[in-house]
């Protein structure tokens, strides 16, 4: 099936309406934020993708999708064996330094 721009817009309008009324589950708010144009973090984007892929949990049950071939499955919000990022002390320090620099630059920008 080939989607036209108009057809795709109508499809997403129907989906947004459905998602707005469906089960309150992890990923719902992130997906709605995406459609509002709000930038999501990587984890929020994964949650939104899973919510969309599961059809907004339209059956009323938020659960593990049990789809191991999916590259995002290790990060699925309801996966009982979630992947965790393993960082060395050096990596943690680099990330902490980068976050501190960003925070300092934002504070400086606010003062100006």
N, C-alpha and C positions, 0 to 999 in steps of 0.2 A: 504494500500500500504506500502510495506517495502522498505526503502531506503538502497542502498549499499553505501559504502564510496565514490566510484567513481561516482555514480549517484547523490549523494548529492553535491559533488564538482562541477559537471557539472551544476547542478541546480543553485547553488550559483553564479557560473561564469556568467550564463545567467542573473540572477537577478542583479548582480553588473553592468553589461553592460546596462541593462534597466534603473536602477536607476541613472546611470551616465548621461543619456540623458533625463530623465524625468523632470517634473516641478521642479522649484526651490521652495522648500517648507521647512518648519521647520522640521528638522530631517534628511534631506538628507546628509548634511555634516557629521553629527554625525554617521550615518550609514556607510558611506564610510570610515570614520576614524576607525571605529570598524574593518572593513575588512582589513585595513592597519595594524592592530595590535596596534593602539593607544588606550590607556585606556581612557574610558569616565567616566564622573561623573554620579551620579545617575540620575540627570535630563536629561543629554545628552542621557543616555541609554533609558530613557522613550521616549524621542523625536524620537530616532532611531527606537524603537519598533513600535511606532505609524506610522511612515513613512512606515516601512516595512509592517505592518498589513494592511494599506490602499493601498497597492500595488504601493507605490511610487506616489500616487495621479495621477495614469496613465491617468485618464480622464481629466487632466489639471486643476482640481479645488481643491485647498487646502481648506478643510472644516472640520467641526466637524463630527466625525464618528457616533455619536448618538448610542453608544453601552454601555449603563449603566451597564450591567452585567460584563463588563471587569473591573478587579481590578485596572487597570491603568487609567480608564476613567476620574476620577476626576483630573488627571494631564495631560490629553490630551492637546497638545498645542493650539488647536482650540476650546476647550470646553469653551462655554461662561460663565460657572459657575465654574471656576477652584477652586480647593481646595487650601487653603492657610494654611501654618503651623502656628499655634498659639503657641507662646513661652512666658513663664513668664519672668520677669526681671532676675530672678535667672538663668534660662536656658540660656538666652542671654549672661549673664556674663560668665557662664561656657564655652560656645562656643567661646566667644571672647578670654578668657584666653587660651583655647586650641589652637586657631589659632595663637595667639601671640607667644606661646611656639614653635609651628612648624615653624613659620617665623624666630624666633631667631635661632633655631637649623639649619635651612637651610643657614642663613647668616653666622653662625659659620663654617659650613662645607665648604662654598665657600672660606672663609678666609684661611682655612687650606690647 
